[in-house]
Amino acid sequence: MRLQRVQMWLLAVLSIALLASSVGVITDLVSPSAPGSSSSQERSVEGRAIRKVADVHGVEDSPPPVTKAAAPVLPSAGSAEVAVGAGFAKASDSPVSVAQAGAEASPGKVRVETLSAGVAKRLGGTALGVRVARADGGLQAARVRVSVDYSGFANAFPAGSAARLGLIEMPACVLAARPDAGCAKAAESARVVPSSNDQASRHLVADVEAAPGASPSDGKVYVMASVAAAGTPDSGTGNFAATDLKAAGSWPGPRRVCDLVSLIPSLPS
């Protein structure tokens, strides 16, 4: 009996001791550590502002540059006398230059008349027309080579049509204030002149007739127009020498030249 009491007393003492030790542990867990105590392992770091870095854009992020095409400058009407030599000589401010036509006998000097875009349009062409007459006193028609620089007004043509540019030949009588019936009949023989079109340099080259100086109205007039090339239109090497615009080889155009009597009542002579 006495032994049992001793055991119970020891058990109670142990229980009290365990309870006291557990209270100390819980107190350490819930109590914040004092600044600078050994139990704190993290070091306080002062904050600072973040430096802004400029955005970096690659080529793929930038839109492609857009180049605005220059406004076309159509040639104005005018005339100039030019000495004819082996190389091309420019007719004053005109986009037309002249040279000898190969091995053929060429006049020593010619008068180059540039027709305005308005006149060319009324004749069924575009941009300009040109008339060449001898200025060396010669009484016979002769051949000369002309080069038309259309780089200044290439943007005036619809996309792709520059590859089909050529020259249309018709009698100079169509420039009269009121062409008569005989002129209208002669205009039915209008034809596409054999030419070469260098699209890289934008020059149209063809051999044309220089009328006798004494009667330039009996000569020919040439208008630039979009015509069908015998070669591939996009090749840049089209040659109009073998091209007939219809079976009879005449030129219908947007407006027939034989209708000039009614269509061109006020063209300057």
Contacts in CASP RR format, 6 or more apart in sequence:
PFRMAT RR
TARGET T0000
AUTHOR 0000-0000-0000
METHOD contacts of the structure
MODEL  1
MRLQRVQMWLLAVLSIALLASSVGVITDLVSPSAPGSSSSQERSVEGRAI
RKVADVHGVEDSPPPVTKAAAPVLPSAGSAEVAVGAGFAKASDSPVSVAQ
AGAEASPGKVRVETLSAGVAKRLGGTALGVRVARADGGLQAARVRVSVDY
SGFANAFPAGSAARLGLIEMPACVLAARPDAGCAKAAESARVVPSSNDQA
SRHLVADVEAAPGASPSDGKVYVMASVAAAGTPDSGTGNFAATDLKAAGS
WPGPRRVCDLVSLIPSLPS
33 39 0 8 1.000
33 40 0 8 1.000
69 155 0 8 1.000
70 152 0 8 1.000
70 155 0 8 1.000
71 155 0 8 1.000
72 152 0 8 1.000
72 153 0 8 1.000
72 154 0 8 1.000
72 155 0 8 1.000
72 156 0 8 1.000
73 152 0 8 1.000
73 153 0 8 1.000
74 116 0 8 1.000
74 117 0 8 1.000
74 127 0 8 1.000
74 128 0 8 1.000
74 153 0 8 1.000
74 156 0 8 1.000
75 94 0 8 1.000
75 95 0 8 1.000
75 114 0 8 1.000
75 116 0 8 1.000
75 117 0 8 1.000
75 127 0 8 1.000
75 128 0 8 1.000
75 153 0 8 1.000
76 93 0 8 1.000
76 114 0 8 1.000
76 116 0 8 1.000
77 113 0 8 1.000
77 114 0 8 1.000
77 115 0 8 1.000
77 116 0 8 1.000
77 119 0 8 1.000
78 92 0 8 1.000
78 93 0 8 1.000
78 94 0 8 1.000
78 113 0 8 1.000
78 114 0 8 1.000
79 91 0 8 1.000
79 111 0 8 1.000
79 112 0 8 1.000
79 113 0 8 1.000
79 114 0 8 1.000
80 91 0 8 1.000
80 92 0 8 1.000
80 93 0 8 1.000
80 94 0 8 1.000
80 111 0 8 1.000
80 112 0 8 1.000
81 109 0 8 1.000
81 110 0 8 1.000
81 111 0 8 1.000
81 112 0 8 1.000
81 135 0 8 1.000
82 89 0 8 1.000
82 90 0 8 1.000
82 91 0 8 1.000
82 97 0 8 1.000
82 98 0 8 1.000
82 109 0 8 1.000
82 110 0 8 1.000
82 111 0 8 1.000
82 112 0 8 1.000
83 89 0 8 1.000
83 108 0 8 1.000
83 109 0 8 1.000
84 98 0 8 1.000
84 99 0 8 1.000
84 100 0 8 1.000
84 106 0 8 1.000
84 107 0 8 1.000
84 108 0 8 1.000
84 109 0 8 1.000
84 110 0 8 1.000
84 144 0 8 1.000
85 99 0 8 1.000
85 100 0 8 1.000
85 106 0 8 1.000
85 108 0 8 1.000
86 99 0 8 1.000
86 100 0 8 1.000
87 99 0 8 1.000
87 100 0 8 1.000
88 97 0 8 1.000
88 98 0 8 1.000
88 99 0 8 1.000
88 145 0 8 1.000
88 147 0 8 1.000
89 97 0 8 1.000
89 98 0 8 1.000
89 99 0 8 1.000
90 96 0 8 1.000
90 97 0 8 1.000
91 97 0 8 1.000
91 98 0 8 1.000
91 112 0 8 1.000
91 114 0 8 1.000
94 112 0 8 1.000
94 114 0 8 1.000
94 130 0 8 1.000
95 114 0 8 1.000
95 128 0 8 1.000
95 148 0 8 1.000
95 149 0 8 1.000
95 150 0 8 1.000
95 152 0 8 1.000
96 112 0 8 1.000
96 114 0 8 1.000
96 128 0 8 1.000
96 130 0 8 1.000
96 146 0 8 1.000
96 147 0 8 1.000
96 148 0 8 1.000
96 149 0 8 1.000
97 146 0 8 1.000
97 147 0 8 1.000
97 149 0 8 1.000
98 110 0 8 1.000
98 112 0 8 1.000
98 132 0 8 1.000
98 144 0 8 1.000
98 145 0 8 1.000
98 146 0 8 1.000
98 147 0 8 1.000
99 144 0 8 1.000
99 145 0 8 1.000
99 147 0 8 1.000
100 106 0 8 1.000
100 144 0 8 1.000
100 145 0 8 1.000
101 143 0 8 1.000
101 144 0 8 1.000
101 145 0 8 1.000
101 207 0 8 1.000
102 145 0 8 1.000
104 142 0 8 1.000
104 143 0 8 1.000
105 142 0 8 1.000
106 142 0 8 1.000
106 143 0 8 1.000
106 144 0 8 1.000
106 210 0 8 1.000
107 134 0 8 1.000
107 135 0 8 1.000
107 136 0 8 1.000
107 138 0 8 1.000
107 142 0 8 1.000
107 144 0 8 1.000
107 210 0 8 1.000
108 136 0 8 1.000
109 134 0 8 1.000
109 135 0 8 1.000
109 136 0 8 1.000
110 132 0 8 1.000
110 133 0 8 1.000
110 134 0 8 1.000
110 135 0 8 1.000
110 136 0 8 1.000
110 144 0 8 1.000
110 210 0 8 1.000
111 132 0 8 1.000
111 133 0 8 1.000
111 134 0 8 1.000
111 135 0 8 1.000
111 213 0 8 1.000
111 216 0 8 1.000
112 130 0 8 1.000
112 131 0 8 1.000
112 132 0 8 1.000
112 146 0 8 1.000
113 130 0 8 1.000
113 131 0 8 1.000
113 132 0 8 1.000
113 133 0 8 1.000
114 128 0 8 1.000
114 129 0 8 1.000
114 130 0 8 1.000
115 128 0 8 1.000
115 129 0 8 1.000
115 130 0 8 1.000
115 131 0 8 1.000
115 175 0 8 1.000
115 221 0 8 1.000
115 223 0 8 1.000
116 128 0 8 1.000
117 126 0 8 1.000
117 127 0 8 1.000
117 128 0 8 1.000
119 129 0 8 1.000
119 175 0 8 1.000
119 267 0 8 1.000
119 268 0 8 1.000
120 126 0 8 1.000
120 127 0 8 1.000
120 128 0 8 1.000
120 129 0 8 1.000
120 223 0 8 1.000
120 224 0 8 1.000
122 260 0 8 1.000
122 263 0 8 1.000
122 264 0 8 1.000
122 267 0 8 1.000
123 129 0 8 1.000
123 168 0 8 1.000
123 170 0 8 1.000
123 174 0 8 1.000
123 221 0 8 1.000
123 223 0 8 1.000
123 257 0 8 1.000
123 260 0 8 1.000
123 264 0 8 1.000
124 168 0 8 1.000
124 223 0 8 1.000
124 225 0 8 1.000
124 253 0 8 1.000
124 254 0 8 1.000
124 255 0 8 1.000
124 257 0 8 1.000
125 168 0 8 1.000
125 223 0 8 1.000
125 224 0 8 1.000
125 225 0 8 1.000
125 253 0 8 1.000
125 254 0 8 1.000
126 156 0 8 1.000
126 157 0 8 1.000
126 223 0 8 1.000
126 224 0 8 1.000
126 225 0 8 1.000
126 226 0 8 1.000
127 150 0 8 1.000
127 153 0 8 1.000
127 156 0 8 1.000
127 157 0 8 1.000
127 224 0 8 1.000
128 148 0 8 1.000
128 223 0 8 1.000
128 224 0 8 1.000
129 221 0 8 1.000
129 222 0 8 1.000
129 223 0 8 1.000
129 224 0 8 1.000
130 146 0 8 1.000
130 148 0 8 1.000
130 208 0 8 1.000
130 221 0 8 1.000
130 222 0 8 1.000
130 223 0 8 1.000
131 172 0 8 1.000
131 175 0 8 1.000
131 211 0 8 1.000
131 216 0 8 1.000
131 219 0 8 1.000
131 220 0 8 1.000
131 221 0 8 1.000
131 222 0 8 1.000
132 144 0 8 1.000
132 146 0 8 1.000
132 208 0 8 1.000
132 209 0 8 1.000
132 210 0 8 1.000
132 211 0 8 1.000
133 210 0 8 1.000
133 211 0 8 1.000
133 212 0 8 1.000
133 213 0 8 1.000
133 216 0 8 1.000
133 219 0 8 1.000
134 141 0 8 1.000
134 142 0 8 1.000
134 210 0 8 1.000
134 211 0 8 1.000
134 212 0 8 1.000
134 213 0 8 1.000
135 213 0 8 1.000
137 213 0 8 1.000
137 214 0 8 1.000
138 212 0 8 1.000
138 213 0 8 1.000
138 214 0 8 1.000
139 212 0 8 1.000
139 213 0 8 1.000
139 214 0 8 1.000
140 212 0 8 1.000
141 209 0 8 1.000
141 210 0 8 1.000
141 211 0 8 1.000
141 212 0 8 1.000
141 219 0 8 1.000
142 209 0 8 1.000
142 210 0 8 1.000
143 207 0 8 1.000
143 208 0 8 1.000
143 209 0 8 1.000
143 210 0 8 1.000
144 207 0 8 1.000
144 208 0 8 1.000
144 210 0 8 1.000
145 205 0 8 1.000
145 206 0 8 1.000
145 207 0 8 1.000
145 208 0 8 1.000
146 205 0 8 1.000
146 206 0 8 1.000
146 207 0 8 1.000
146 208 0 8 1.000
146 222 0 8 1.000
147 203 0 8 1.000
147 204 0 8 1.000
147 205 0 8 1.000
148 167 0 8 1.000
148 203 0 8 1.000
148 204 0 8 1.000
148 205 0 8 1.000
148 224 0 8 1.000
149 202 0 8 1.000
149 203 0 8 1.000
150 162 0 8 1.000
150 165 0 8 1.000
150 202 0 8 1.000
150 203 0 8 1.000
150 204 0 8 1.000
150 224 0 8 1.000
151 201 0 8 1.000
151 202 0 8 1.000
151 203 0 8 1.000
152 202 0 8 1.000
154 162 0 8 1.000
154 202 0 8 1.000
157 165 0 8 1.000
157 226 0 8 1.000
160 233 0 8 1.000
160 234 0 8 1.000
161 226 0 8 1.000
162 197 0 8 1.000
162 199 0 8 1.000
162 202 0 8 1.000
163 197 0 8 1.000
163 199 0 8 1.000
163 229 0 8 1.000
163 233 0 8 1.000
163 234 0 8 1.000
163 235 0 8 1.000
163 236 0 8 1.000
163 238 0 8 1.000
164 226 0 8 1.000
164 227 0 8 1.000
164 228 0 8 1.000
164 229 0 8 1.000
164 233 0 8 1.000
165 197 0 8 1.000
165 204 0 8 1.000
165 224 0 8 1.000
165 225 0 8 1.000
165 226 0 8 1.000
165 227 0 8 1.000
166 192 0 8 1.000
166 193 0 8 1.000
166 195 0 8 1.000
166 197 0 8 1.000
166 204 0 8 1.000
166 206 0 8 1.000
166 224 0 8 1.000
166 225 0 8 1.000
166 226 0 8 1.000
166 227 0 8 1.000
166 240 0 8 1.000
167 192 0 8 1.000
167 193 0 8 1.000
167 195 0 8 1.000
167 204 0 8 1.000
167 206 0 8 1.000
167 208 0 8 1.000
167 222 0 8 1.000
167 223 0 8 1.000
167 224 0 8 1.000
167 225 0 8 1.000
168 190 0 8 1.000
168 191 0 8 1.000
168 192 0 8 1.000
168 193 0 8 1.000
168 222 0 8 1.000
168 223 0 8 1.000
168 224 0 8 1.000
168 225 0 8 1.000
168 227 0 8 1.000
168 251 0 8 1.000
169 190 0 8 1.000
169 191 0 8 1.000
169 192 0 8 1.000
169 193 0 8 1.000
169 208 0 8 1.000
169 209 0 8 1.000
169 220 0 8 1.000
169 221 0 8 1.000
169 222 0 8 1.000
170 187 0 8 1.000
170 189 0 8 1.000
170 190 0 8 1.000
170 220 0 8 1.000
170 221 0 8 1.000
170 222 0 8 1.000
170 223 0 8 1.000
170 251 0 8 1.000
170 257 0 8 1.000
171 183 0 8 1.000
171 186 0 8 1.000
171 187 0 8 1.000
171 189 0 8 1.000
171 219 0 8 1.000
171 220 0 8 1.000
171 221 0 8 1.000
172 211 0 8 1.000
172 216 0 8 1.000
172 217 0 8 1.000
172 218 0 8 1.000
172 219 0 8 1.000
172 220 0 8 1.000
172 221 0 8 1.000
173 179 0 8 1.000
173 180 0 8 1.000
173 182 0 8 1.000
173 183 0 8 1.000
173 186 0 8 1.000
173 187 0 8 1.000
173 217 0 8 1.000
173 218 0 8 1.000
174 183 0 8 1.000
174 187 0 8 1.000
174 221 0 8 1.000
174 257 0 8 1.000
174 260 0 8 1.000
174 264 0 8 1.000
174 267 0 8 1.000
175 217 0 8 1.000
175 221 0 8 1.000
175 267 0 8 1.000
175 268 0 8 1.000
175 269 0 8 1.000
176 183 0 8 1.000
176 217 0 8 1.000
176 267 0 8 1.000
176 269 0 8 1.000
177 265 0 8 1.000
177 266 0 8 1.000
177 267 0 8 1.000
177 268 0 8 1.000
177 269 0 8 1.000
178 261 0 8 1.000
178 265 0 8 1.000
179 187 0 8 1.000
179 260 0 8 1.000
179 261 0 8 1.000
179 264 0 8 1.000
180 261 0 8 1.000
181 261 0 8 1.000
183 260 0 8 1.000
184 257 0 8 1.000
184 258 0 8 1.000
184 259 0 8 1.000
184 260 0 8 1.000
184 261 0 8 1.000
185 258 0 8 1.000
187 257 0 8 1.000
187 258 0 8 1.000
187 260 0 8 1.000
188 250 0 8 1.000
188 257 0 8 1.000
188 258 0 8 1.000
189 250 0 8 1.000
190 250 0 8 1.000
190 251 0 8 1.000
190 257 0 8 1.000
191 249 0 8 1.000
191 250 0 8 1.000
191 251 0 8 1.000
192 227 0 8 1.000
192 240 0 8 1.000
192 243 0 8 1.000
192 244 0 8 1.000
192 245 0 8 1.000
192 251 0 8 1.000
193 206 0 8 1.000
193 207 0 8 1.000
193 208 0 8 1.000
193 222 0 8 1.000
193 240 0 8 1.000
194 206 0 8 1.000
194 207 0 8 1.000
194 239 0 8 1.000
194 240 0 8 1.000
194 241 0 8 1.000
195 204 0 8 1.000
195 205 0 8 1.000
195 206 0 8 1.000
195 239 0 8 1.000
195 240 0 8 1.000
195 241 0 8 1.000
196 204 0 8 1.000
196 205 0 8 1.000
196 206 0 8 1.000
196 237 0 8 1.000
196 238 0 8 1.000
196 239 0 8 1.000
197 203 0 8 1.000
197 204 0 8 1.000
197 205 0 8 1.000
197 229 0 8 1.000
197 236 0 8 1.000
197 238 0 8 1.000
198 204 0 8 1.000
198 205 0 8 1.000
198 236 0 8 1.000
199 236 0 8 1.000
204 224 0 8 1.000
206 222 0 8 1.000
208 220 0 8 1.000
208 222 0 8 1.000
209 219 0 8 1.000
209 220 0 8 1.000
211 217 0 8 1.000
211 218 0 8 1.000
211 219 0 8 1.000
211 220 0 8 1.000
212 218 0 8 1.000
212 219 0 8 1.000
225 253 0 8 1.000
227 240 0 8 1.000
227 243 0 8 1.000
227 245 0 8 1.000
228 243 0 8 1.000
228 245 0 8 1.000
229 238 0 8 1.000
229 239 0 8 1.000
229 240 0 8 1.000
229 243 0 8 1.000
230 238 0 8 1.000
230 239 0 8 1.000
230 240 0 8 1.000
230 241 0 8 1.000
230 242 0 8 1.000
230 243 0 8 1.000
231 237 0 8 1.000
231 238 0 8 1.000
231 239 0 8 1.000
232 238 0 8 1.000
245 251 0 8 1.000
245 252 0 8 1.000
245 253 0 8 1.000
246 252 0 8 1.000
251 257 0 8 1.000
255 263 0 8 1.000
END
